[in-house]
Amino acid sequence: MNTMNYPARVPHAESALLPDGFLAVYHQQKKLSYIIPPLGGVVWELCDGKRSVNQIVEEVTSLACEHGTPPPNIAEDVNNLLDQLAKDGLLNDQKK
């Protein structure tokens, strides 16, 4: 389970939207790259250090509901993605 409060993208991570809606994220220092599906890309963009994990889950759930049926485990999926991104050094926690 995610232990971060206010996740924020690290400054040395670059991202680019791909033509298919997926997001490419590159960690310059570790030379690590990710391809994140569209919903994960929304999570990435919301990681600004100003939104709590709960706020991110709420916003992603709301967007998913507006555009169809949200995945059944959306909160778990968001938390798992945040955990993985933090583990790989792409996010840090902006405690408030």
NURODREN-660881 format. One record per residue: residue number from 1; residue in one letter; x, y, z of N, C-alpha, C, O in turn. Coordinates in nm, 3 decimals, m for minus. Layout:
residues N
+-----+---------+---------+---------+---------+---------+---------+---------+---------+---------+---------+---------+---------+---------+
! num ! residuo !     n_x !     n_y !     n_z !    ca_x !    ca_y !    ca_z !     c_x !     c_y !     c_z !     o_x !     o_y !     o_z !
+-----+---------+---------+---------+---------+---------+---------+---------+---------+---------+---------+---------+---------+---------+
! NUM !       a !       X !       Y !       Z !       X !       Y !       Z !       X !       Y !       Z !       X !       Y !       Z !
...
+-----+---------+---------+---------+---------+---------+---------+---------+---------+---------+---------+---------+---------+---------+
END
This chain:
residues 96
+-----+---------+---------+---------+---------+---------+---------+---------+---------+---------+---------+---------+---------+---------+
! num ! residuo !     n_x !     n_y !     n_z !    ca_x !    ca_y !    ca_z !     c_x !     c_y !     c_z !     o_x !     o_y !     o_z !
+-----+---------+---------+---------+---------+---------+---------+---------+---------+---------+---------+---------+---------+---------+
!   1 !       m !   0.084 !  m0.118 !   0.000 !   0.000 !   0.000 !   0.000 !   0.089 !   0.124 !   0.000 !   0.195 !   0.125 !   0.061 !
!   2 !       n !   0.045 !   0.226 !  m0.067 !   0.120 !   0.349 !  m0.084 !   0.141 !   0.420 !   0.050 !   0.047 !   0.435 !   0.128 !
!   3 !       t !   0.264 !   0.463 !   0.076 !   0.296 !   0.533 !   0.199 !   0.317 !   0.682 !   0.176 !   0.348 !   0.755 !   0.270 !
!   4 !       m !   0.302 !   0.728 !   0.054 !   0.323 !   0.869 !   0.023 !   0.197 !   0.948 !   0.057 !   0.085 !   0.897 !   0.051 !
!   5 !       n !   0.218 !   1.074 !   0.092 !   0.105 !   1.162 !   0.122 !   0.073 !   1.254 !   0.005 !  m0.041 !   1.259 !  m0.041 !
!   6 !       y !   0.174 !   1.325 !  m0.042 !   0.158 !   1.421 !  m0.152 !   0.265 !   1.391 !  m0.257 !   0.370 !   1.455 !  m0.257 !
!   7 !       p !   0.239 !   1.296 !  m0.346 !   0.342 !   1.256 !  m0.443 !   0.372 !   1.368 !  m0.543 !   0.283 !   1.439 !  m0.590 !
!   8 !       a !   0.502 !   1.381 !  m0.573 !   0.547 !   1.482 !  m0.669 !   0.648 !   1.418 !  m0.764 !   0.734 !   1.340 !  m0.723 !
!   9 !       r !   0.636 !   1.454 !  m0.892 !   0.733 !   1.407 !  m0.992 !   0.871 !   1.465 !  m0.959 !   0.882 !   1.581 !  m0.921 !
!  10 !       v !   0.975 !   1.384 !  m0.975 !   1.110 !   1.435 !  m0.952 !   1.147 !   1.526 !  m1.069 !   1.102 !   1.502 !  m1.181 !
!  11 !       p !   1.229 !   1.628 !  m1.045 !   1.259 !   1.725 !  m1.150 !   1.337 !   1.669 !  m1.269 !   1.327 !   1.723 !  m1.379 !
!  12 !       h !   1.412 !   1.562 !  m1.250 !   1.493 !   1.509 !  m1.359 !   1.421 !   1.401 !  m1.439 !   1.484 !   1.331 !  m1.519 !
!  13 !       a !   1.290 !   1.385 !  m1.419 !   1.211 !   1.291 !  m1.499 !   1.144 !   1.368 !  m1.612 !   1.085 !   1.474 !  m1.591 !
!  14 !       e !   1.155 !   1.314 !  m1.731 !   1.093 !   1.376 !  m1.849 !   0.976 !   1.289 !  m1.893 !   0.978 !   1.168 !  m1.874 !
!  15 !       s !   0.876 !   1.351 !  m1.951 !   0.762 !   1.275 !  m2.002 !   0.718 !   1.332 !  m2.136 !   0.734 !   1.451 !  m2.164 !
!  16 !       a !   0.661 !   1.244 !  m2.216 !   0.610 !   1.285 !  m2.348 !   0.487 !   1.201 !  m2.380 !   0.487 !   1.079 !  m2.362 !
!  17 !       l !   0.384 !   1.266 !  m2.428 !   0.262 !   1.197 !  m2.469 !   0.286 !   1.132 !  m2.605 !   0.332 !   1.197 !  m2.699 !
!  18 !       l !   0.254 !   1.005 !  m2.615 !   0.270 !   0.932 !  m2.740 !   0.142 !   0.940 !  m2.823 !   0.036 !   0.969 !  m2.767 !
!  19 !       p !   0.149 !   0.917 !  m2.954 !   0.031 !   0.930 !  m3.039 !  m0.086 !   0.840 !  m2.999 !  m0.202 !   0.873 !  m3.026 !
!  20 !       d !  m0.059 !   0.726 !  m2.934 !  m0.166 !   0.634 !  m2.895 !  m0.228 !   0.668 !  m2.759 !  m0.313 !   0.593 !  m2.710 !
!  21 !       g !  m0.185 !   0.780 !  m2.697 !  m0.240 !   0.821 !  m2.569 !  m0.160 !   0.772 !  m2.450 !  m0.185 !   0.815 !  m2.337 !
!  22 !       f !  m0.065 !   0.683 !  m2.474 !   0.021 !   0.638 !  m2.365 !   0.122 !   0.747 !  m2.336 !   0.143 !   0.838 !  m2.417 !
!  23 !       l !   0.186 !   0.739 !  m2.219 !   0.282 !   0.839 !  m2.178 !   0.418 !   0.772 !  m2.160 !   0.429 !   0.671 !  m2.092 !
!  24 !       a !   0.520 !   0.830 !  m2.221 !   0.656 !   0.783 !  m2.202 !   0.719 !   0.868 !  m2.093 !   0.716 !   0.991 !  m2.099 !
!  25 !       v !   0.777 !   0.802 !  m1.992 !   0.844 !   0.870 !  m1.882 !   0.987 !   0.820 !  m1.877 !   1.011 !   0.699 !  m1.882 !
!  26 !       y !   1.081 !   0.912 !  m1.867 !   1.223 !   0.876 !  m1.867 !   1.292 !   0.937 !  m1.746 !   1.283 !   1.058 !  m1.723 !
!  27 !       h !   1.359 !   0.855 !  m1.670 !   1.438 !   0.897 !  m1.554 !   1.581 !   0.916 !  m1.603 !   1.651 !   0.818 !  m1.628 !
!  28 !       q !   1.626 !   1.040 !  m1.616 !   1.755 !   1.071 !  m1.675 !   1.872 !   1.009 !  m1.600 !   1.960 !   0.949 !  m1.661 !
!  29 !       q !   1.874 !   1.022 !  m1.469 !   1.988 !   0.975 !  m1.391 !   2.001 !   0.823 !  m1.390 !   2.112 !   0.770 !  m1.397 !
!  30 !       k !   1.889 !   0.753 !  m1.383 !   1.892 !   0.607 !  m1.379 !   1.882 !   0.543 !  m1.517 !   1.896 !   0.421 !  m1.531 !
!  31 !       k !   1.859 !   0.625 !  m1.617 !   1.839 !   0.576 !  m1.753 !   1.731 !   0.467 !  m1.757 !   1.748 !   0.361 !  m1.817 !
!  32 !       l !   1.620 !   0.499 !  m1.692 !   1.506 !   0.409 !  m1.680 !   1.388 !   0.473 !  m1.753 !   1.361 !   0.591 !  m1.735 !
!  33 !       s !   1.319 !   0.395 !  m1.835 !   1.202 !   0.449 !  m1.903 !   1.080 !   0.361 !  m1.881 !   1.090 !   0.240 !  m1.863 !
!  34 !       y !   0.967 !   0.426 !  m1.882 !   0.837 !   0.363 !  m1.864 !   0.747 !   0.402 !  m1.980 !   0.761 !   0.509 !  m2.037 !
!  35 !       i !   0.656 !   0.313 !  m2.012 !   0.543 !   0.347 !  m2.098 !   0.420 !   0.325 !  m2.011 !   0.391 !   0.213 !  m1.969 !
!  36 !       i !   0.348 !   0.432 !  m1.985 !   0.235 !   0.428 !  m1.893 !   0.105 !   0.442 !  m1.973 !   0.096 !   0.529 !  m2.060 !
!  37 !       p !   0.005 !   0.357 !  m1.945 !  m0.123 !   0.369 !  m2.015 !  m0.190 !   0.503 !  m1.985 !  m0.154 !   0.570 !  m1.888 !
!  38 !       p !  m0.288 !   0.541 !  m2.067 !  m0.350 !   0.672 !  m2.053 !  m0.397 !   0.708 !  m1.911 !  m0.373 !   0.819 !  m1.865 !
!  39 !       l !  m0.464 !   0.616 !  m1.843 !  m0.511 !   0.646 !  m1.709 !  m0.393 !   0.668 !  m1.614 !  m0.400 !   0.753 !  m1.526 !
!  40 !       g !  m0.287 !   0.592 !  m1.632 !  m0.166 !   0.612 !  m1.554 !  m0.100 !   0.745 !  m1.585 !  m0.040 !   0.807 !  m1.497 !
!  41 !       g !  m0.112 !   0.789 !  m1.711 !  m0.059 !   0.920 !  m1.748 !  m0.131 !   1.032 !  m1.675 !  m0.070 !   1.133 !  m1.640 !
!  42 !       v !  m0.260 !   1.014 !  m1.654 !  m0.336 !   1.113 !  m1.576 !  m0.283 !   1.116 !  m1.433 !  m0.265 !   1.223 !  m1.375 !
!  43 !       v !  m0.259 !   0.998 !  m1.377 !  m0.203 !   0.990 !  m1.241 !  m0.069 !   1.065 !  m1.237 !  m0.045 !   1.144 !  m1.146 !
!  44 !       w !   0.016 !   1.038 !  m1.335 !   0.148 !   1.104 !  m1.341 !   0.133 !   1.256 !  m1.340 !   0.202 !   1.325 !  m1.265 !
!  45 !       e !   0.045 !   1.307 !  m1.423 !   0.027 !   1.453 !  m1.433 !  m0.028 !   1.512 !  m1.304 !  m0.001 !   1.628 !  m1.273 !
!  46 !       l !  m0.106 !   1.435 !  m1.229 !  m0.164 !   1.484 !  m1.104 !  m0.063 !   1.482 !  m0.988 !  m0.090 !   1.540 !  m0.883 !
!  47 !       c !   0.049 !   1.417 !  m1.007 !   0.152 !   1.410 !  m0.902 !   0.233 !   1.539 !  m0.902 !   0.345 !   1.544 !  m0.954 !
!  48 !       d !   0.175 !   1.642 !  m0.844 !   0.238 !   1.775 !  m0.843 !   0.284 !   1.817 !  m0.704 !   0.333 !   1.928 !  m0.686 !
!  49 !       g !   0.268 !   1.728 !  m0.604 !   0.305 !   1.761 !  m0.468 !   0.201 !   1.843 !  m0.395 !   0.216 !   1.869 !  m0.276 !
!  50 !       k !   0.096 !   1.885 !  m0.463 !  m0.010 !   1.966 !  m0.403 !  m0.134 !   1.883 !  m0.374 !  m0.216 !   1.919 !  m0.290 !
!  51 !       r !  m0.148 !   1.772 !  m0.445 !  m0.265 !   1.684 !  m0.428 !  m0.225 !   1.564 !  m0.342 !  m0.117 !   1.507 !  m0.359 !
!  52 !       s !  m0.314 !   1.527 !  m0.251 !  m0.291 !   1.407 !  m0.172 !  m0.320 !   1.285 !  m0.258 !  m0.382 !   1.295 !  m0.364 !
!  53 !       v !  m0.276 !   1.170 !  m0.210 !  m0.305 !   1.045 !  m0.280 !  m0.456 !   1.028 !  m0.292 !  m0.505 !   0.989 !  m0.398 !
!  54 !       n !  m0.531 !   1.057 !  m0.186 !  m0.677 !   1.045 !  m0.192 !  m0.737 !   1.138 !  m0.296 !  m0.830 !   1.099 !  m0.367 !
!  55 !       q !  m0.686 !   1.259 !  m0.306 !  m0.736 !   1.353 !  m0.408 !  m0.707 !   1.301 !  m0.548 !  m0.790 !   1.313 !  m0.638 !
!  56 !       i !  m0.589 !   1.243 !  m0.567 !  m0.553 !   1.186 !  m0.698 !  m0.649 !   1.073 !  m0.733 !  m0.699 !   1.066 !  m0.845 !
!  57 !       v !  m0.673 !   0.984 !  m0.637 !  m0.766 !   0.872 !  m0.661 !  m0.904 !   0.925 !  m0.696 !  m0.969 !   0.875 !  m0.788 !
!  58 !       e !  m0.951 !   1.027 !  m0.623 !  m1.083 !   1.085 !  m0.650 !  m1.090 !   1.145 !  m0.790 !  m1.188 !   1.125 !  m0.861 !
!  59 !       e !  m0.987 !   1.220 !  m0.830 !  m0.987 !   1.284 !  m0.962 !  m0.982 !   1.180 !  m1.073 !  m1.052 !   1.193 !  m1.174 !
!  60 !       v !  m0.899 !   1.078 !  m1.056 !  m0.888 !   0.973 !  m1.158 !  m1.019 !   0.896 !  m1.167 !  m1.064 !   0.864 !  m1.277 !
!  61 !       t !  m1.081 !   0.867 !  m1.055 !  m1.209 !   0.796 !  m1.054 !  m1.315 !   0.879 !  m1.125 !  m1.393 !   0.826 !  m1.205 !
!  62 !       s !  m1.319 !   1.008 !  m1.096 !  m1.416 !   1.097 !  m1.159 !  m1.397 !   1.101 !  m1.310 !  m1.493 !   1.091 !  m1.386 !
!  63 !       l !  m1.272 !   1.115 !  m1.354 !  m1.244 !   1.117 !  m1.498 !  m1.281 !   0.986 !  m1.564 !  m1.339 !   0.984 !  m1.673 !
!  64 !       a !  m1.249 !   0.874 !  m1.498 !  m1.282 !   0.743 !  m1.554 !  m1.434 !   0.726 !  m1.565 !  m1.482 !   0.669 !  m1.663 !
!  65 !       c !  m1.507 !   0.775 !  m1.468 !  m1.654 !   0.766 !  m1.472 !  m1.711 !   0.852 !  m1.584 !  m1.808 !   0.812 !  m1.649 !
!  66 !       e !  m1.652 !   0.968 !  m1.608 !  m1.699 !   1.056 !  m1.715 !  m1.678 !   0.994 !  m1.852 !  m1.754 !   1.022 !  m1.945 !
!  67 !       h !  m1.576 !   0.911 !  m1.866 !  m1.539 !   0.855 !  m1.996 !  m1.569 !   0.707 !  m2.008 !  m1.510 !   0.638 !  m2.091 !
!  68 !       g !  m1.660 !   0.657 !  m1.927 !  m1.696 !   0.516 !  m1.935 !  m1.695 !   0.454 !  m1.797 !  m1.707 !   0.522 !  m1.695 !
!  69 !       t !  m1.682 !   0.326 !  m1.795 !  m1.682 !   0.252 !  m1.670 !  m1.541 !   0.245 !  m1.613 !  m1.450 !   0.197 !  m1.681 !
!  70 !       p !  m1.522 !   0.292 !  m1.490 !  m1.387 !   0.287 !  m1.431 !  m1.349 !   0.142 !  m1.399 !  m1.435 !   0.059 !  m1.374 !
!  71 !       p !  m1.219 !   0.113 !  m1.399 !  m1.174 !  m0.020 !  m1.359 !  m1.224 !  m0.050 !  m1.217 !  m1.234 !   0.042 !  m1.135 !
!  72 !       p !  m1.254 !  m0.176 !  m1.187 !  m1.311 !  m0.209 !  m1.056 !  m1.219 !  m0.181 !  m0.938 !  m1.267 !  m0.155 !  m0.827 !
!  73 !       n !  m1.090 !  m0.186 !  m0.957 !  m0.994 !  m0.167 !  m0.848 !  m0.912 !  m0.040 !  m0.869 !  m0.790 !  m0.040 !  m0.852 !
!  74 !       i !  m0.979 !   0.067 !  m0.906 !  m0.906 !   0.187 !  m0.947 !  m0.818 !   0.243 !  m0.834 !  m0.705 !   0.285 !  m0.861 !
!  75 !       a !  m0.867 !   0.246 !  m0.712 !  m0.786 !   0.298 !  m0.601 !  m0.662 !   0.212 !  m0.581 !  m0.552 !   0.264 !  m0.561 !
!  76 !       e !  m0.678 !   0.082 !  m0.586 !  m0.564 !  m0.009 !  m0.572 !  m0.466 !   0.009 !  m0.688 !  m0.345 !   0.011 !  m0.668 !
!  77 !       d !  m0.519 !   0.023 !  m0.810 !  m0.434 !   0.042 !  m0.928 !  m0.353 !   0.172 !  m0.916 !  m0.234 !   0.174 !  m0.946 !
!  78 !       v !  m0.418 !   0.279 !  m0.874 !  m0.348 !   0.408 !  m0.858 !  m0.239 !   0.395 !  m0.752 !  m0.126 !   0.440 !  m0.773 !
!  79 !       n !  m0.272 !   0.336 !  m0.640 !  m0.174 !   0.320 !  m0.533 !  m0.057 !   0.232 !  m0.576 !   0.058 !   0.261 !  m0.543 !
!  80 !       n !  m0.085 !   0.125 !  m0.649 !   0.023 !   0.039 !  m0.698 !   0.114 !   0.114 !  m0.795 !   0.236 !   0.099 !  m0.789 !
!  81 !       l !   0.056 !   0.195 !  m0.883 !   0.137 !   0.273 !  m0.976 !   0.222 !   0.374 !  m0.899 !   0.341 !   0.389 !  m0.928 !
!  82 !       l !   0.164 !   0.443 !  m0.802 !   0.240 !   0.539 !  m0.722 !   0.354 !   0.470 !  m0.649 !   0.466 !   0.523 !  m0.644 !
!  83 !       d !   0.327 !   0.354 !  m0.593 !   0.432 !   0.277 !  m0.524 !   0.547 !   0.244 !  m0.618 !   0.663 !   0.261 !  m0.583 !
!  84 !       q !   0.513 !   0.195 !  m0.738 !   0.616 !   0.155 !  m0.833 !   0.698 !   0.276 !  m0.880 !   0.820 !   0.269 !  m0.888 !
!  85 !       l !   0.631 !   0.385 !  m0.909 !   0.701 !   0.505 !  m0.953 !   0.792 !   0.559 !  m0.843 !   0.903 !   0.605 !  m0.870 !
!  86 !       a !   0.745 !   0.555 !  m0.719 !   0.827 !   0.601 !  m0.607 !   0.946 !   0.508 !  m0.586 !   1.058 !   0.553 !  m0.563 !
!  87 !       k !   0.922 !   0.379 !  m0.594 !   1.029 !   0.279 !  m0.577 !   1.140 !   0.300 !  m0.680 !   1.257 !   0.282 !  m0.650 !
!  88 !       d !   1.102 !   0.338 !  m0.801 !   1.199 !   0.357 !  m0.908 !   1.256 !   0.499 !  m0.912 !   1.329 !   0.534 !  m1.004 !
!  89 !       g !   1.221 !   0.580 !  m0.813 !   1.280 !   0.713 !  m0.801 !   1.219 !   0.819 !  m0.889 !   1.281 !   0.923 !  m0.912 !
!  90 !       l !   1.099 !   0.796 !  m0.939 !   1.034 !   0.894 !  m1.026 !   0.944 !   0.990 !  m0.949 !   0.907 !   1.095 !  m1.000 !
!  91 !       l !   0.909 !   0.954 !  m0.825 !   0.825 !   1.038 !  m0.740 !   0.892 !   1.053 !  m0.605 !   0.965 !   0.965 !  m0.560 !
!  92 !       n !   0.866 !   1.167 !  m0.541 !   0.901 !   1.182 !  m0.401 !   0.780 !   1.237 !  m0.328 !   0.681 !   1.275 !  m0.390 !
!  93 !       d !   0.788 !   1.240 !  m0.197 !   0.674 !   1.282 !  m0.117 !   0.692 !   1.425 !  m0.069 !   0.791 !   1.458 !  m0.004 !
!  94 !       q !   0.596 !   1.508 !  m0.101 !   0.594 !   1.646 !  m0.054 !   0.505 !   1.649 !   0.070 !   0.385 !   1.674 !   0.058 !
!  95 !       k !   0.559 !   1.625 !   0.183 !   0.479 !   1.620 !   0.306 !   0.422 !   1.759 !   0.336 !   0.490 !   1.861 !   0.320 !
!  96 !       k !   0.296 !   1.760 !   0.379 !   0.232 !   1.887 !   0.413 !   0.181 !   1.881 !   0.554 !   0.123 !   1.979 !   0.603 !
+-----+---------+---------+---------+---------+---------+---------+---------+---------+---------+---------+---------+---------+---------+
END
